[in-house]
Amino acid sequence: MSAHQGLDDSQLRKLFAVKKIKGVGDVNALKLINHFKIAEAIFEASDAQLTQVGLKSSSIASIRKMDFSQFDSTFKWLEGKDTSIIPINSTYYPPLLLQTATPPLYLFTLGNYELLLNPQLAVVGSRSPTPIGSSNTQQFCKELVNQGLAITSGLAQGIDGEAHRATLSCNGYTIAVSGTGLKTVFPAPHKNLAHEIANKGLIISENFPDQGVVAGCFPRRNRIIAGISLGTLVIEAAEKSGSLITAKIAMEESRDVFAIPGSIHNPLARGCHSLIKQGAKLVENVEDILEELPAIAGAQKLAISTETRPALNVESAEFLKNIDYEITSIDTILNRSKLSIESVTNKLLLLELDGWIINSAGGFTRL
């Protein structure tokens, strides 16, 4: 596959090299491209022209000594199956990302790069979610997919992985934004998941394919997750969760941010509660999200069934009141219900089979 936008190898090498200029970060690299229009012009400009745009002598010296052969391995990678490079001027470059403060000069892709033009919603959250958090991720992603949205996340453990898997399980499209180069899968346990995403969806990165795990790249990739998406849904997050970085970037870019509230006793709800205080929309169901995305919601009549579980009889409904929306121990349920252990066990089994509760470590949680 190829989306080079007509750039030959020499032009691509110069585009790659812009980010290798000493002392030039993402912001200045973008300024250089905006000023000179094409990367070749930067390397053909005189010292005076480069000084005029604010480059220091060390940066100019770096331009003069640039070794373009350092990108040989990148071109070798681009010969692989379903690999591509999407320059910032490509028709396949995500239009929403282009509107952000610091769009990457290019994106490396593995999979179907045409998905970059699909409407997307970012789904992020804790790396160690509760059973309720995992369940909410699966439910929301499946219903969002049914409404025509691709699900974007960061391939991390926890909510990210759950979001990708839930989307794939219902034949939806998912996009993973990697913090490493695309030759490396991080975390390593997600190698099989990444392979499935590449086959059925898309993995992207702004980093060169050879780049391994570099801590600073993970916060930076969050701006891409937020930037290519119509909005960001935070499922569960602690007060200092990395997913809050994605949400705050989305807010700064005037994108919708959605947060699912939780128990005041759950540390993984505090990040969501903080976002809600800052203006994120509290969501209890998918309709709460879709009403903020009229272009999507208006494309088809909502056909979301909010209740697919069997109805409860009076006795079961009364027993269900003994179980909280956070982990409730079996001892607590016994004390509240005043029933025998045999009766409680049977009722819990039936409620779990019907999808009203889940068996969590330490007890049961109401859904």
C-alpha positions in Angstrom: 0.0 0.0 0.0 1.2 3.5 -0.6 0.0 7.0 0.3 3.1 9.0 -0.4 1.2 11.8 -2.1 3.5 11.6 -5.1 6.8 12.0 -3.1 9.8 10.1 -4.4 12.4 8.5 -2.2 14.6 11.6 -2.2 11.8 13.9 -1.2 10.7 11.5 1.6 14.3 11.3 2.9 14.3 15.1 3.2 10.9 15.1 4.9 12.2 12.5 7.4 15.4 14.5 7.9 13.5 17.7 9.0 12.8 16.0 12.4 16.5 15.0 12.7 17.8 18.6 12.5 19.6 19.4 15.7 17.6 21.7 18.0 14.4 21.5 15.9 11.5 19.9 17.7 7.9 19.2 16.5 6.8 22.8 16.6 9.7 24.3 14.7 9.7 21.4 12.2 6.2 22.3 11.4 7.1 26.0 11.1 9.9 25.2 8.7 7.6 23.1 6.5 4.9 25.9 6.6 7.5 28.5 5.6 9.4 26.6 2.9 6.4 24.6 1.7 8.5 21.5 0.8 11.2 19.8 2.8 13.7 19.9 -0.1 13.7 23.7 0.0 14.9 23.6 3.6 18.0 21.7 2.6 18.6 23.9 -0.4 18.2 27.2 1.4 21.1 29.5 2.1 22.5 30.1 5.6 21.0 33.6 5.5 17.6 32.2 4.7 17.8 29.7 7.4 19.0 32.3 9.9 16.1 34.5 8.9 13.6 31.9 10.0 15.2 31.6 13.4 17.6 28.7 13.1 20.8 28.7 15.1 24.2 28.0 13.7 24.2 24.5 15.2 20.9 23.7 13.4 22.2 25.0 10.1 25.4 22.9 10.6 23.2 19.9 11.2 21.4 20.6 7.9 24.6 20.8 6.0 25.9 17.5 7.5 22.7 15.5 7.2 23.2 11.9 6.4 20.2 10.8 4.4 21.4 7.2 4.3 20.2 6.9 7.9 16.7 6.3 6.6 17.6 3.2 4.6 16.1 0.9 7.2 12.9 2.9 7.1 12.6 2.4 3.4 13.3 -1.3 3.8 10.4 -1.4 6.3 8.1 0.4 3.9 8.6 -2.4 1.4 6.7 -4.7 3.8 3.1 -5.9 3.5 0.5 -3.2 4.4 3.1 -0.7 5.5 2.9 3.0 4.4 3.9 6.6 5.2 1.2 9.3 5.3 2.9 12.8 4.8 1.1 15.8 6.2 0.0 16.8 2.7 -1.5 13.4 1.9 -5.2 13.2 1.1 -5.3 10.4 3.7 -3.8 12.5 6.5 -6.5 12.7 9.2 -8.3 16.1 8.7 -9.0 16.5 12.4 -5.3 15.9 13.3 -4.4 18.6 10.8 -6.4 21.1 12.8 -4.4 20.5 16.0 -1.6 22.7 17.4 1.3 20.3 16.5 0.3 17.7 13.9 3.1 15.2 13.0 4.8 15.8 9.7 4.0 12.2 8.8 2.5 9.0 10.1 3.8 5.5 9.6 1.0 3.1 9.2 0.5 -0.7 9.3 -2.8 -1.9 8.1 -5.6 -0.1 6.2 -4.6 3.6 6.2 -8.0 4.5 4.6 -9.5 4.1 8.1 -7.8 7.4 9.0 -10.7 9.1 7.2 -13.4 7.3 9.2 -15.1 9.1 12.1 -13.5 8.0 15.3 -13.9 8.1 19.0 -11.0 7.7 21.4 -11.6 5.3 24.3 -9.0 5.4 27.1 -8.6 4.7 30.7 -6.8 2.8 33.5 -4.1 0.2 32.9 -5.6 -1.8 35.8 -9.3 -1.4 35.4 -12.0 -2.9 37.7 -14.3 -5.6 36.4 -16.9 -2.8 36.0 -14.5 -0.7 34.0 -13.8 -3.7 31.6 -17.5 -4.4 31.3 -18.3 -0.8 30.5 -15.5 -0.7 27.9 -16.9 -3.7 26.1 -20.5 -2.4 26.2 -19.7 1.1 25.1 -17.3 0.1 22.3 -19.7 -2.4 20.8 -22.6 0.1 20.8 -20.4 2.9 19.4 -19.3 0.5 16.6 -22.9 -0.2 15.8 -23.4 3.6 15.2 -20.6 3.7 12.6 -17.7 4.9 14.7 -14.1 3.5 14.6 -12.6 3.1 18.1 -9.2 4.6 18.6 -6.9 3.9 21.6 -3.2 3.5 22.6 -2.6 -0.3 22.6 -1.7 -0.1 26.3 -2.7 -2.6 28.9 -6.1 -2.3 30.6 -8.8 -0.2 29.0 -6.9 0.4 25.8 -6.6 -3.3 25.1 -10.2 -3.9 26.1 -11.4 -1.2 23.7 -9.4 -2.7 20.8 -10.6 -6.3 21.6 -14.2 -5.3 22.0 -14.2 -3.5 18.7 -12.6 -6.4 16.9 -15.0 -8.9 18.5 -18.0 -7.2 16.8 -16.2 -6.7 13.4 -15.7 -3.0 14.0 -12.7 -0.9 12.9 -10.1 0.0 15.5 -7.0 2.2 15.3 -4.1 1.8 17.6 -1.7 4.7 18.1 1.7 3.4 19.1 4.2 5.1 21.3 7.0 3.1 19.7 8.1 2.5 16.1 5.9 0.0 14.3 8.6 -2.7 14.5 8.1 -2.9 18.2 4.9 -3.9 20.1 4.6 -2.4 23.6 3.5 -3.9 25.9 4.9 -7.2 24.6 1.9 -9.2 25.8 -0.2 -7.3 23.2 1.8 -8.8 20.3 -1.0 -11.0 19.1 -3.5 -8.2 19.6 -1.4 -5.8 17.5 -1.1 -8.4 14.8 -4.9 -8.7 14.7 -5.4 -4.9 14.6 -2.9 -4.6 11.7 -4.9 -7.3 9.8 -8.3 -5.9 10.5 -7.7 -2.3 11.4 -4.8 0.0 11.6 -1.7 0.8 13.8 -0.1 4.2 13.4 3.0 6.0 14.8 4.9 9.2 14.2 8.1 7.4 15.2 10.5 5.8 12.9 9.9 2.0 12.6 13.1 1.1 14.4 12.4 3.2 17.5 12.0 1.1 20.6 10.5 2.0 24.0 11.3 5.7 24.9 9.3 7.0 27.9 8.7 10.5 26.5 7.1 9.2 23.3 4.0 7.8 25.2 2.7 11.2 26.5 3.4 12.6 23.0 1.4 10.0 21.2 -1.6 11.0 23.3 -2.0 14.2 21.3 -2.5 12.0 18.2 -5.1 9.8 19.9 -7.0 13.0 20.9 -6.3 14.7 17.6 -7.6 12.2 15.1 -10.8 11.6 17.1 -14.1 13.5 17.3 -14.1 13.1 21.1 -12.5 11.1 23.9 -14.3 8.8 26.3 -12.5 8.1 29.6 -13.8 4.9 31.2 -11.9 4.8 34.4 -8.9 6.8 35.5 -7.0 7.6 38.7 -6.2 11.2 39.5 -2.7 11.0 37.9 -3.6 8.6 35.0 -1.9 9.0 31.7 -5.4 8.9 30.1 -6.1 12.3 31.6 -3.3 13.7 29.4 -5.3 12.6 26.4 -8.5 14.0 27.8 -6.9 17.4 28.6 -5.3 17.6 25.2 -8.8 16.9 23.7 -10.2 19.8 25.8 -7.4 22.1 24.7 -8.3 21.3 21.1 -12.0 22.0 21.7 -12.9 18.3 21.2 -15.7 16.7 23.3 -14.6 14.8 26.4 -16.8 12.2 28.0 -16.3 10.5 31.4 -18.1 7.7 33.1 -18.7 8.4 36.8 -18.1 5.8 39.5 -18.2 5.3 43.2 -16.7 8.0 45.4 -14.8 5.2 47.1 -13.2 3.9 43.9 -9.7 5.5 43.2 -10.2 4.8 39.5 -13.3 7.1 39.4 -11.5 10.1 40.7 -9.9 11.0 37.4 -13.2 10.9 35.7 -14.8 12.9 38.4 -12.1 15.5 38.1 -12.7 15.7 34.3 -16.4 16.2 34.9 -15.7 19.1 37.2 -13.6 20.6 34.4 -16.4 20.4 31.9 -16.3 16.8 30.5 -19.7 15.4 29.9 -20.9 12.8 32.4 -22.2 9.8 30.4 -24.3 6.9 31.5 -25.0 5.4 28.1 -24.0 5.7 24.4 -26.8 8.1 23.6 -25.2 10.7 25.9 -22.2 10.6 23.6 -24.0 10.5 20.3 -26.1 13.5 21.0 -22.9 15.5 21.1 -21.9 14.1 17.7 -24.9 15.1 15.6 -23.2 14.2 12.3 -22.9 10.6 13.5 -26.1 10.4 15.4 -28.1 11.9 12.5 -26.7 9.5 10.0 -28.9 6.7 11.2 -31.8 6.3 13.7 -30.5 5.2 17.0 -31.2 1.5 17.4 -29.4 0.9 20.7 -31.1 -1.5 23.1 -30.3 -0.3 26.6 -31.8 -3.5 28.1 -31.0 -6.9 26.6 -31.0 -8.8 29.8 -34.0 -11.0 30.9 -36.5 -9.1 33.1 -36.2 -9.8 36.8 -39.1 -11.1 38.9 -40.0 -9.4 42.1 -38.0 -11.8 44.3 -34.8 -11.5 42.2 -35.1 -7.7 41.9 -35.4 -7.5 45.7 -32.3 -9.7 46.2 -30.3 -7.6 43.6 -30.6 -4.6 46.0 -28.1 -6.4 48.3 -25.4 -6.0 45.7 -23.6 -2.7 45.1 -22.2 -1.2 41.9 -18.8 -1.8 43.5 -17.4 -5.1 44.8 -19.7 -6.5 47.5 -18.4 -9.4 49.5 -20.3 -12.6 49.9 -20.5 -12.0 53.7 -22.1 -8.6 53.1 -24.7 -10.1 50.8 -25.5 -12.8 53.4 -25.8 -10.2 56.2 -28.1 -8.0 54.1 -30.3 -10.7 52.6 -30.6 -12.8 55.8 -30.8 -15.9 53.5 -28.9 -19.2 53.7 -25.6 -19.6 51.9 -27.2 -22.2 49.5 -30.0 -19.8 48.6 -27.6 -16.9 48.1 -25.3 -18.9 46.0 -28.1 -20.1 43.7 -29.5 -16.5 43.3 -26.0 -15.1 42.5 -25.4 -17.7 39.9 -28.7 -16.9 38.1 -28.1 -13.2 38.3 -24.6 -13.7 36.8 -25.9 -15.9 34.0 -28.5 -13.3 33.1 -25.9 -10.5 33.0 -27.0 -8.5 36.1 -23.8 -9.0 38.1 -20.3 -10.1 37.6 -18.1 -12.3 39.8 -15.2 -10.0 40.9 -12.1 -10.7 43.0 -13.4 -10.4 46.5 -17.1 -10.6 45.8 -19.8 -9.6 43.2 -20.4 -6.3 41.4 -23.7 -5.1 40.0 -23.9 -4.1 36.4 
